[in-house]
């Protein structure tokens, strides 16, 4: 287990992708910005948060690596 994804992690991820921030809840997050909203997967956030780990994936709101 690498860690869990929080709203602040999603917000930081979205900002790093050029959006204003993130909204929603576990399994239903979206980035929002001037071009509208874009759904975000937990796996995207985990891969962004833990770039040096192999095969990063999620189980619920938990980031895992194998």
C-alpha positions as semicolon CSV with decimal commas, in nm:
position;residue;x (nm);y (nm);z (nm)
1;X;0,000;0,000;0,000
2;X;0,135;0,340;-0,100
3;X;-0,127;0,568;0,055
4;X;-0,481;0,693;0,017
5;X;-0,614;0,959;-0,219
6;X;-0,769;1,264;-0,056
7;X;-0,959;1,561;-0,196
8;X;-0,642;1,769;-0,165
9;X;-0,451;1,512;-0,375
10;X;-0,715;1,533;-0,647
11;X;-0,708;1,913;-0,629
12;X;-0,328;1,918;-0,669
13;X;-0,346;1,666;-0,954
14;X;-0,604;1,875;-1,139
15;X;-0,402;2,193;-1,091
16;X;-0,093;2,016;-1,228
17;X;-0,298;1,933;-1,539
18;X;-0,391;2,299;-1,593
19;X;-0,734;2,297;-1,426
20;X;-0,852;2,521;-1,142
21;X;-0,903;2,228;-0,908
22;X;-1,093;1,909;-0,835
23;X;-1,443;1,836;-0,710
24;X;-1,641;1,528;-0,615
25;X;-1,583;1,226;-0,396
26;X;-1,418;0,885;-0,402
27;X;-1,479;0,723;-0,738
28;X;-1,647;1,033;-0,876
29;X;-1,384;1,308;-0,897
30;X;-1,363;1,565;-1,175
31;X;-1,125;1,844;-1,265
32;X;-1,281;2,179;-1,347
33;X;-1,149;2,475;-1,541
34;X;-1,223;2,722;-1,817
35;X;-1,274;2,442;-2,070
36;X;-1,528;2,264;-1,850
37;X;-1,507;1,947;-1,643
38;X;-1,316;1,624;-1,700
39;X;-1,363;1,301;-1,506
40;X;-1,060;1,184;-1,310
41;X;-0,984;0,823;-1,225
42;X;-0,825;0,734;-0,895
43;X;-0,559;0,546;-1,092
44;X;-0,461;0,871;-1,271
45;X;-0,417;1,046;-0,938
46;X;-0,219;0,756;-0,789
47;X;0,011;0,736;-1,092
48;X;0,072;1,111;-1,064
49;X;0,130;1,094;-0,686
50;X;0,365;0,793;-0,701
51;X;0,557;0,822;-1,030
52;X;0,852;0,606;-0,926
53;X;0,651;0,294;-0,847
54;X;0,571;0,013;-1,090
55;X;0,217;-0,090;-1,184
56;X;0,039;0,172;-0,973
57;X;-0,333;0,105;-0,942
58;X;-0,615;0,169;-0,698
59;X;-0,835;-0,031;-0,469
60;X;-1,108;0,207;-0,357
61;X;-0,924;0,522;-0,250
62;X;-0,598;0,335;-0,177
63;X;-0,298;0,349;-0,409
64;X;-0,126;0,013;-0,460
65;X;0,189;-0,100;-0,640
66;X;0,315;-0,442;-0,737
